[in-house]
Each structure stands twice: as structure tokens, then as C-alpha cells.
Amino acid sequence: MTSLRLTDDARRDLADIRAYTLGMHGRTQADRYMRVLREGLKTLRQHPAIGYPVEDIHPGYRCYQISFHRVFYKIFDDAIAVVAILHQSQLPESQFEERGFTDPNSPPEKDQT
């Protein structure tokens, strides 16, 4: 099975999503939503081509919607590299620019699943 690896930015995105949901909706909802995201990431791991290409944002990348968030990722031979997890209202182009995004030539080292 293909491994799923999150960049530091993607890990920060998950932490920010949890913190926001916790602050706005409480612990129960935060836990529930994080489970939804984890299940969606498992589905992505099992079916890497499930997302749609986003060549206009960055060549070679795909996007997969999980509830209110979009997962931006790139498929490598042995892994899926998740580079960002953004709310559907966020513009990915501006987020990538703000982060100083650079295309990784290989996935992060650690498997995240």
C-alpha cells in the first residue's frame, strides 16, 4: 500500500484546523471533524488518483475534497505527499505564495498513517 506523508505545512494545517474547530465548536466536534479528516486521508491513501488534477495551481498536483477542506497532494512512485490542507474558502494560489511553496522532488521521510 502507498504511504501517505505530510509536509510540515500540511501538519500545521491539521493543527490549525483542530484548534479552530475546538475554539468555535468545542472538543466533541473537533474530535469528530478530525476523525472525518483522518478517514478521508485513509481513503486518499488507498485510492491516490481519487482527487482531480490542479495543473493551473501547480503542475503534477491533485486536490481531494474532504468535507469543508481540500487536500493538495502529489503522487510519487512510493508515496503520496500532502502539501496543504486548506478550507474550501481559501485560495490555494495565495496560500502557496504566502508559504513560499516549493515543489518537493521527493515526499517527506516519515509515513503519516
DRENLUMSE-178470 format. One record per atom (N, C-alpha, C, CB): residue number from 1; atom name; x, y, z. Coordinates in pm, 1 decimal. Glycine has a CB too. Layout:
<sites>
SITE     n   atom       east      north         up
SITE   NUM     CA          X          Y          Z
...
</sites>
This chain:
<sites>
SITE     n   atom       east      north         up
SITE     1      N       84.4     -118.2        0.0
SITE     1     CA        0.0        0.0        0.0
SITE     1      C       88.8      124.5        0.0
SITE     1     CB      -96.0       -0.2      122.4
SITE     2      N       48.5      224.7      -71.5
SITE     2     CA      120.9      351.0      -79.8
SITE     2      C      119.3      421.2       55.1
SITE     2     CB       60.2      441.5     -188.1
SITE     3      N      231.9      481.4       92.1
SITE     3     CA      234.2      555.6      218.0
SITE     3      C      186.3      698.5      193.8
SITE     3     CB      376.8      555.4      279.9
SITE     4      N      134.4      758.5      298.2
SITE     4     CA       86.1      896.0      294.4
SITE     4      C      176.8      978.1      384.2
SITE     4     CB      -64.1      906.5      339.5
SITE     5      N      236.3     1082.5      328.9
SITE     5     CA      330.4     1164.1      405.5
SITE     5      C      289.5     1310.0      399.0
SITE     5     CB      474.2     1146.2      353.1
SITE     6      N      289.4     1374.1      514.1
SITE     6     CA      250.5     1514.1      523.3
SITE     6      C      373.7     1602.1      537.0
SITE     6     CB      155.4     1536.2      641.6
SITE     7      N      374.7     1712.0      463.0
SITE     7     CA      480.6     1810.2      480.2
SITE     7      C      457.0     1883.0      612.4
SITE     7     CB      485.3     1910.4      360.1
SITE     8      N      555.3     1960.1      654.8
SITE     8     CA      538.2     2039.1      777.4
SITE     8      C      418.9     2133.4      764.3
SITE     8     CB      666.3     2119.5      808.5
SITE     9      N      402.1     2194.5      646.7
SITE     9     CA      287.6     2283.8      625.4
SITE     9      C      155.4     2210.0      642.7
SITE     9     CB      294.2     2346.5      485.8
SITE    10      N      145.3     2090.3      587.9
SITE    10     CA       21.2     2012.9      599.4
SITE    10      C       -5.9     1973.7      744.7
SITE    10     CB       28.2     1886.9      511.1
SITE    11      N       98.5     1938.9      818.6
SITE    11     CA       80.2     1907.2      961.5
SITE    11      C       32.8     2030.8     1038.5
SITE    11     CB      212.6     1853.7     1023.0
SITE    12      N       89.5     2147.0     1004.1
SITE    12     CA       43.6     2271.1     1068.3
SITE    12      C     -102.2     2299.1     1031.9
SITE    12     CB      133.1     2390.8     1026.4
SITE    13      N     -137.9     2272.6      907.1
SITE    13     CA     -277.4     2292.1      866.3
SITE    13      C     -371.1     2209.2      953.2
SITE    13     CB     -296.2     2255.0      717.9
SITE    14      N     -337.7     2082.5      974.5
SITE    14     CA     -422.1     1996.6     1058.7
SITE    14      C     -431.8     2050.5     1201.3
SITE    14     CB     -366.9     1853.3     1060.8
SITE    15      N     -320.2     2095.1     1256.0
SITE    15     CA     -321.0     2151.2     1391.9
SITE    15      C     -407.2     2277.4     1396.8
SITE    15     CB     -176.6     2183.0     1438.9
SITE    16      N     -397.2     2361.0     1293.9
SITE    16     CA     -478.1     2483.5     1288.4
SITE    16      C     -627.0     2451.5     1275.3
SITE    16     CB     -433.3     2571.7     1171.1
SITE    17      N     -658.8     2351.5     1195.0
SITE    17     CA     -798.9     2310.7     1178.3
SITE    17      C     -854.9     2262.5     1311.3
SITE    17     CB     -811.9     2199.5     1070.8
SITE    18      N     -778.0     2182.2     1382.2
SITE    18     CA     -823.4     2132.6     1512.0
SITE    18      C     -842.8     2247.2     1610.7
SITE    18     CB     -723.4     2031.2     1568.3
SITE    19      N     -745.6     2336.8     1616.9
SITE    19     CA     -754.4     2449.5     1710.6
SITE    19      C     -875.2     2538.0     1678.7
SITE    19     CB     -624.8     2533.3     1706.2
SITE    20      N     -897.1     2566.1     1553.0
SITE    20     CA    -1010.7     2648.9     1512.8
SITE    20      C    -1142.6     2580.5     1549.8
SITE    20     CB    -1005.8     2677.6     1360.9
SITE    21      N    -1155.3     2453.1     1515.1
SITE    21     CA    -1278.9     2379.9     1542.2
SITE    21      C    -1302.7     2367.8     1692.1
SITE    21     CB    -1274.2     2240.7     1478.0
SITE    22      N    -1197.5     2344.4     1767.0
SITE    22     CA    -1208.1     2336.4     1912.6
SITE    22      C    -1258.4     2468.6     1969.7
SITE    22     CB    -1072.2     2299.5     1974.8
SITE    23      N    -1200.5     2579.1     1925.0
SITE    23     CA    -1239.7     2710.5     1975.1
SITE    23      C    -1381.1     2750.7     1936.6
SITE    23     CB    -1144.4     2813.5     1925.3
SITE    24      N    -1422.2     2714.6     1816.4
SITE    24     CA    -1553.4     2756.1     1766.5
SITE    24      C    -1666.3     2660.4     1805.1
SITE    24     CB    -1548.5     2769.0     1616.9
SITE    25      N    -1635.3     2530.2     1813.5
SITE    25     CA    -1742.0     2431.2     1827.5
SITE    25      C    -1724.3     2333.5     1943.3
SITE    25     CB    -1753.4     2354.4     1701.8
SITE    26      N    -1612.1     2339.9     2012.6
SITE    26     CA    -1591.6     2252.6     2127.0
SITE    26      C    -1519.2     2123.4     2093.4
SITE    26     CB    -1722.3     2220.5     2188.7
SITE    27      N    -1482.6     2054.1     2200.6
SITE    27     CA    -1398.9     1934.2     2188.3
SITE    27      C    -1466.0     1819.9     2111.4
SITE    27     CB    -1360.5     1885.6     2325.5
SITE    28      N    -1591.9     1795.6     2140.4
SITE    28     CA    -1661.2     1684.4     2074.3
SITE    28      C    -1661.1     1702.7     1923.3
SITE    28     CB    -1805.5     1672.4     2125.8
SITE    29      N    -1696.0     1823.2     1879.0
SITE    29     CA    -1699.4     1848.4     1735.0
SITE    29      C    -1558.5     1846.6     1675.4
SITE    29     CB    -1767.4     1983.1     1706.0
SITE    30      N    -1460.8     1899.1     1748.5
SITE    30     CA    -1322.2     1896.8     1699.2
SITE    30      C    -1275.4     1752.8     1681.1
SITE    30     CB    -1227.7     1972.1     1796.6
SITE    31      N    -1302.3     1668.4     1779.2
SITE    31     CA    -1264.4     1527.0     1768.2
SITE    31      C    -1335.4     1460.3     1650.5
SITE    31     CB    -1297.2     1452.1     1898.9
SITE    32      N    -1463.0     1489.7     1637.2
SITE    32     CA    -1542.2     1430.8     1529.0
SITE    32      C    -1487.5     1474.3     1392.1
SITE    32     CB    -1691.0     1471.5     1542.7
SITE    33      N    -1457.9     1602.8     1377.4
SITE    33     CA    -1410.5     1652.3     1248.5
SITE    33      C    -1271.3     1598.4     1215.2
SITE    33     CB    -1408.8     1804.9     1248.2
SITE    34      N    -1186.9     1585.3     1315.2
SITE    34     CA    -1053.9     1529.1     1290.0
SITE    34      C    -1065.4     1382.8     1246.0
SITE    34     CB     -965.0     1540.4     1416.4
SITE    35      N    -1162.2     1310.4     1300.3
SITE    35     CA    -1185.9     1172.2     1254.6
SITE    35      C    -1228.1     1171.1     1108.0
SITE    35     CB    -1294.3     1103.3     1341.8
SITE    36      N    -1314.5     1264.7     1070.4
SITE    36     CA    -1357.7     1275.1      930.4
SITE    36      C    -1236.9     1299.8      840.4
SITE    36     CB    -1462.2     1389.0      913.1
SITE    37      N    -1149.5     1391.1      881.2
SITE    37     CA    -1030.2     1419.8      801.2
SITE    37      C     -937.7     1298.5      793.4
SITE    37     CB     -954.7     1539.5      859.7
SITE    38      N     -917.3     1230.9      906.6
SITE    38     CA     -831.1     1111.3      906.3
SITE    38      C     -887.1     1002.3      815.1
SITE    38     CB     -815.2     1056.5     1049.3
SITE    39      N    -1017.5      981.6      820.6
SITE    39     CA    -1079.8      881.4      733.2
SITE    39      C    -1064.0      920.6      586.5
SITE    39     CB    -1229.4      864.5      768.0
SITE    40      N    -1079.8     1048.2      557.8
SITE    40     CA    -1060.9     1095.3      421.0
SITE    40      C     -918.4     1075.0      373.5
SITE    40     CB    -1097.9     1241.5      410.4
SITE    41      N     -821.8     1098.0      462.3
SITE    41     CA     -681.5     1076.0      426.1
SITE    41      C     -653.4      927.2      403.9
SITE    41     CB     -588.4     1131.7      535.7
SITE    42      N     -719.3      841.4      481.1
SITE    42     CA     -704.7      696.7      458.4
SITE    42      C     -759.6      658.3      321.4
SITE    42     CB     -777.3      616.3      569.0
SITE    43      N     -872.9      715.8      285.5
SITE    43     CA     -929.9      690.1      152.8
SITE    43      C     -833.8      736.2       44.1
SITE    43     CB    -1066.1      760.9      137.1
SITE    44      N     -774.9      852.3       62.6
SITE    44     CA     -676.9      903.8      -33.2
SITE    44      C     -558.0      809.1      -44.9
SITE    44     CB     -629.1     1043.8        8.6
SITE    45      N     -513.0      758.6       67.3
SITE    45     CA     -400.3      664.9       66.7
SITE    45      C     -434.4      539.2      -13.6
SITE    45     CB     -361.2      626.8      210.8
SITE    46      N     -555.7      490.9        2.2
SITE    46     CA     -598.6      369.2      -67.4
SITE    46      C     -627.5      392.9     -215.8
SITE    46     CB     -722.2      312.8       -0.2
SITE    47      N     -664.5      515.6     -249.6
SITE    47     CA     -703.2      549.5     -387.8
SITE    47      C     -638.0      681.9     -428.1
SITE    47     CB     -859.2      558.8     -401.8
SITE    48      N     -509.1      682.5     -452.8
SITE    48     CA     -436.2      807.6     -478.9
SITE    48      C     -490.5      891.4     -594.5
SITE    48     CB     -293.9      775.8     -506.5
SITE    49      N     -549.2      829.4     -694.3
SITE    49     CA     -598.3      905.1     -810.0
SITE    49      C     -738.9      961.0     -789.0
SITE    49     CB     -597.2      817.1     -933.2
SITE    50      N     -792.7      950.1     -667.5
SITE    50     CA     -929.7      993.1     -639.5
SITE    50      C     -948.0     1144.1     -659.1
SITE    50     CB     -968.2      954.5     -497.1
SITE    51      N     -844.9     1221.0     -635.1
SITE    51     CA     -853.6     1365.9     -649.8
SITE    51      C     -845.6     1408.6     -795.2
SITE    51     CB     -743.8     1433.2     -570.7
SITE    52      N     -877.9     1534.3     -818.0
SITE    52     CA     -873.5     1587.3     -954.4
SITE    52      C     -744.5     1667.6     -974.8
SITE    52     CB     -998.3     1676.0     -983.1
SITE    53      N     -692.9     1670.3    -1098.1
SITE    53     CA     -569.8     1745.3    -1125.2
SITE    53      C     -591.9     1895.6    -1105.7
SITE    53     CB     -520.1     1717.1    -1268.6
SITE    54      N     -490.7     1961.4    -1052.9
SITE    54     CA     -494.2     2107.5    -1036.3
SITE    54      C     -370.6     2167.3    -1104.3
SITE    54     CB     -499.5     2147.6     -883.7
SITE    55      N     -357.5     2137.7    -1231.1
SITE    55     CA     -242.4     2183.3    -1309.3
SITE    55      C     -232.3     2335.3    -1310.7
SITE    55     CB     -251.2     2130.8    -1452.2
SITE    56      N     -345.5     2404.2    -1302.7
SITE    56     CA     -343.4     2550.5    -1304.0
SITE    56      C     -283.9     2607.5    -1175.5
SITE    56     CB     -484.5     2604.9    -1324.3
SITE    57      N     -287.6     2530.6    -1068.8
SITE    57     CA     -229.9     2574.7     -941.8
SITE    57      C      -83.1     2535.7     -935.1
SITE    57     CB     -307.0     2514.4     -822.4
SITE    58      N      -56.4     2408.5     -964.5
SITE    58     CA       82.5     2361.9     -969.2
SITE    58      C       87.4     2231.9    -1048.3
SITE    58     CB      140.9     2341.8     -825.3
SITE    59      N      170.8     2226.0    -1152.3
SITE    59     CA      177.8     2105.4    -1235.6
SITE    59      C      209.6     1980.2    -1153.0
SITE    59     CB      283.5     2123.5    -1344.7
SITE    60      N      137.9     1872.9    -1183.8
SITE    60     CA      161.2     1745.0    -1117.4
SITE    60      C       84.0     1725.6     -988.2
SITE    60     CB      305.1     1730.2    -1089.3
SITE    61      N       10.2     1827.1     -945.1
SITE    61     CA      -62.8     1817.3     -818.5
SITE    61      C     -209.0     1783.4     -840.8
SITE    61     CB      -51.4     1947.5     -740.7
SITE    62      N     -267.6     1728.9     -734.9
SITE    62     CA     -408.1     1691.7     -736.0
SITE    62      C     -474.1     1750.5     -611.4
SITE    62     CB     -425.6     1536.4     -741.6
SITE    63      N     -606.5     1750.8     -612.3
SITE    63     CA     -683.2     1802.3     -499.5
SITE    63      C     -795.3     1704.4     -468.3
SITE    63     CB     -739.8     1944.2     -529.5
SITE    64      N     -814.9     1678.9     -339.5
SITE    64     CA     -920.1     1588.3     -293.6
SITE    64      C     -998.3     1658.2     -183.5
SITE    64     CB     -860.8     1452.4     -242.9
SITE    65      N    -1128.9     1668.8     -201.4
SITE    65     CA    -1215.8     1736.9     -105.4
SITE    65      C    -1256.4     1641.0        5.5
SITE    65     CB    -1340.8     1793.9     -175.6
SITE    66      N    -1235.7     1684.1      130.3
SITE    66     CA    -1283.8     1610.6      247.3
SITE    66      C    -1367.1     1709.0      328.3
SITE    66     CB    -1164.3     1549.7      333.2
SITE    67      N    -1495.7     1691.7      327.7
SITE    67     CA    -1587.7     1779.6      397.2
SITE    67      C    -1563.9     1923.7      353.0
SITE    67     CB    -1571.8     1765.6      550.1
SITE    68      N    -1523.2     2012.8      445.4
SITE    68     CA    -1503.8     2153.8      410.8
SITE    68      C    -1360.0     2186.9      371.8
SITE    68     CB    -1545.1     2240.5      526.6
SITE    69      N    -1275.6     2086.5      363.6
SITE    69     CA    -1133.2     2110.1      335.9
SITE    69      C    -1087.4     2039.3      209.5
SITE    69     CB    -1048.3     2064.3      453.6
SITE    70      N     -988.2     2100.2      146.1
SITE    70     CA     -929.1     2042.7       25.1
SITE    70      C     -785.1     2003.2       55.5
SITE    70     CB     -935.3     2143.4      -94.8
SITE    71      N     -752.4     1881.9       16.4
SITE    71     CA     -618.2     1827.6       36.9
SITE    71      C     -543.3     1839.4      -95.9
SITE    71     CB     -623.0     1677.7       87.4
SITE    72      N     -429.6     1908.5      -93.4
SITE    72     CA     -346.2     1923.1     -212.2
SITE    72      C     -228.2     1828.4     -197.5
SITE    72     CB     -298.3     2071.5     -231.5
SITE    73      N     -205.0     1750.3     -302.2
SITE    73     CA     -104.2     1645.0     -290.3
SITE    73      C      -41.1     1612.5     -424.6
SITE    73     CB     -165.7     1519.3     -230.5
SITE    74      N       70.2     1539.8     -415.3
SITE    74     CA      141.8     1493.6     -534.0
SITE    74      C      170.3     1345.2     -515.5
SITE    74     CB      274.7     1575.0     -557.2
SITE    75      N      151.8     1269.1     -621.4
SITE    75     CA      175.6     1125.1     -616.3
SITE    75      C      317.7     1096.0     -663.6
SITE    75     CB       71.7     1048.2     -702.9
SITE    76      N      391.9     1024.0     -581.2
SITE    76     CA      524.6      975.2     -616.6
SITE    76      C      515.3      823.9     -634.9
SITE    76     CB      631.2     1013.2     -507.2
SITE    77      N      622.5      761.9     -679.9
SITE    77     CA      621.0      616.7     -701.6
SITE    77      C      586.2      539.0     -575.2
SITE    77     CB      755.8      570.6     -753.6
SITE    78      N      640.3      581.7     -461.4
SITE    78     CA      624.2      505.1     -338.2
SITE    78      C      544.0      576.2     -229.6
SITE    78     CB      757.8      470.6     -284.6
SITE    79      N      493.6      695.6     -259.5
SITE    79     CA      424.3      771.3     -154.8
SITE    79      C      336.5      880.7     -214.6
SITE    79     CB      525.6      832.9      -57.5
SITE    80      N      246.2      927.8     -131.0
SITE    80     CA      165.1     1045.1     -161.8
SITE    80      C      213.3     1154.6      -67.5
SITE    80     CB        8.8     1016.5     -145.5
SITE    81      N      252.0     1268.3     -123.0
SITE    81     CA      297.1     1380.7      -41.0
SITE    81      C      184.5     1483.0      -31.7
SITE    81     CB      426.4     1445.4     -100.2
SITE    82      N      130.8     1501.8       88.4
SITE    82     CA       28.0     1602.5      112.4
SITE    82      C      100.6     1731.8      148.1
SITE    82     CB      -72.6     1558.3      226.9
SITE    83      N       76.6     1836.2       67.6
SITE    83     CA      148.6     1962.1       88.2
SITE    83      C       64.1     2068.6      156.4
SITE    83     CB      198.0     2014.9      -43.6
SITE    84      N      -68.9     2054.6      152.1
SITE    84     CA     -155.6     2153.7      215.8
SITE    84      C     -294.3     2095.0      237.1
SITE    84     CB     -163.9     2282.4      130.7
SITE    85      N     -358.9     2138.9      344.9
SITE    85     CA     -497.9     2104.4      372.4
SITE    85      C     -566.6     2236.7      402.3
SITE    85     CB     -512.5     2000.1      492.8
SITE    86      N     -643.0     2285.8      305.8
SITE    86     CA     -698.6     2420.3      312.6
SITE    86      C     -850.8     2417.8      316.9
SITE    86     CB     -651.3     2502.8      194.1
SITE    87      N     -907.7     2513.8      390.3
SITE    87     CA    -1052.7     2528.9      390.2
SITE    87      C    -1096.1     2564.5      248.8
SITE    87     CB    -1099.2     2637.6      492.8
SITE    88      N    -1214.0     2519.5      211.5
SITE    88     CA    -1261.5     2542.0       75.4
SITE    88      C    -1274.4     2690.2       40.1
SITE    88     CB    -1394.4     2474.2       56.6
SITE    89      N    -1281.4     2777.5      138.9
SITE    89     CA    -1290.5     2921.2      110.8
SITE    89      C    -1153.7     2985.3       85.5
SITE    89     CB    -1359.0     2991.9      226.4
SITE    90      N    -1045.9     2913.8      116.8
SITE    90     CA     -911.8     2968.0       96.7
SITE    90      C     -869.2     2950.7      -48.5
SITE    90     CB     -810.7     2899.7      190.9
SITE    91      N     -800.1     3051.4      -99.8
SITE    91     CA     -747.1     3043.6     -235.6
SITE    91      C     -611.0     2975.6     -231.3
SITE    91     CB     -736.6     3185.0     -300.3
SITE    92      N     -599.1     2859.1     -293.0
SITE    92     CA     -472.5     2785.5     -283.7
SITE    92      C     -353.6     2861.7     -341.4
SITE    92     CB     -485.4     2653.4     -354.4
SITE    93      N     -374.3     2933.9     -451.1
SITE    93     CA     -263.2     3007.9     -510.9
SITE    93      C     -202.3     3106.3     -411.6
SITE    93     CB     -310.2     3082.2     -636.0
SITE    94      N     -287.5     3181.1     -342.2
SITE    94     CA     -235.5     3279.4     -246.5
SITE    94      C     -173.7     3210.8     -125.1
SITE    94     CB     -347.2     3374.6     -201.5
SITE    95      N     -231.3     3098.9      -82.0
SITE    95     CA     -173.7     3025.5       31.0
SITE    95      C      -35.8     2971.3       -3.5
SITE    95     CB     -266.0     2910.7       73.0
SITE    96      N      -22.2     2914.0     -122.4
SITE    96     CA      108.2     2861.1     -163.5
SITE    96      C      210.4     2973.8     -173.9
SITE    96     CB       96.9     2786.7     -298.4
SITE    97      N      166.4     3088.5     -225.7
SITE    97     CA      257.4     3202.7     -237.8
SITE    97      C      300.3     3252.9      -99.9
SITE    97     CB      190.6     3316.7     -317.2
SITE    98      N      204.6     3267.6       -8.0
SITE    98     CA      235.5     3313.6      127.6
SITE    98      C      333.0     3220.2      198.4
SITE    98     CB      107.5     3325.9      209.4
SITE    99      N      320.3     3092.5      172.3
SITE    99     CA      404.6     2992.2      238.3
SITE    99      C      540.9     2977.8      171.7
SITE    99     CB      334.3     2857.9      239.4
SITE   100      N      559.4     3043.0       57.4
SITE   100     CA      684.4     3025.5      -15.0
SITE   100      C      697.4     2883.3      -65.9
SITE   100     CB      803.1     3060.8       73.6
SITE   101      N      585.9     2828.8     -112.8
SITE   101     CA      580.4     2689.0     -155.0
SITE   101      C      683.9     2657.3     -261.8
SITE   101     CB      442.1     2655.7     -206.5
SITE   102      N      753.6     2548.0     -239.9
SITE   102     CA      841.4     2493.3     -342.8
SITE   102      C      803.5     2347.6     -362.9
SITE   102     CB      992.7     2507.9     -303.9
SITE   103      N      807.3     2305.7     -485.9
SITE   103     CA      769.0     2170.1     -521.9
SITE   103      C      872.8     2071.2     -470.6
SITE   103     CB      752.2     2156.8     -674.1
SITE   104      N      833.4     1979.1     -382.6
SITE   104     CA      931.7     1880.6     -336.4
SITE   104      C      963.4     1780.4     -447.3
SITE   104     CB      879.8     1806.7     -211.0
SITE   105      N     1093.1     1743.2     -461.3
SITE   105     CA     1127.8     1642.7     -562.3
SITE   105      C     1106.8     1502.9     -506.5
SITE   105     CB     1273.7     1660.2     -609.2
SITE   106      N     1080.2     1492.6     -378.3
SITE   106     CA     1050.5     1363.6     -317.7
SITE   106      C      958.4     1387.7     -198.5
SITE   106     CB     1181.7     1289.2     -274.4
SITE   107      N      886.8     1284.7     -156.9
SITE   107     CA      795.6     1302.1      -43.6
SITE   107      C      872.5     1316.1       87.4
SITE   107     CB      698.2     1183.9      -34.8
SITE   108      N      808.2     1373.1      189.9
SITE   108     CA      871.1     1377.3      322.3
SITE   108      C      907.7     1236.3      367.3
SITE   108     CB      777.3     1444.3      425.8
SITE   109      N      999.8     1226.1      459.0
SITE   109     CA     1052.9     1095.8      501.1
SITE   109      C      954.5     1008.6      577.9
SITE   109     CB     1173.1     1116.9      585.3
SITE   110      N      879.8     1066.5      669.0
SITE   110     CA      800.9      986.9      763.0
SITE   110      C      661.1      956.2      710.9
SITE   110     CB      790.8     1059.0      895.3
SITE   111      N      621.7      829.6      720.0
SITE   111     CA      487.0      786.2      684.5
SITE   111      C      390.6      838.4      791.2
SITE   111     CB      478.7      629.7      671.9
SITE   112      N      277.0      895.5      749.9
SITE   112     CA      184.1      959.7      842.8
SITE   112      C       61.2      876.4      874.6
SITE   112     CB      140.9     1090.4      787.3
SITE   113      N       54.7      754.8      824.9
SITE   113     CA      -67.5      677.9      851.5
SITE   113      C      -40.6      561.9      943.3
SITE   113     CB     -128.3      627.5      722.5
</sites>
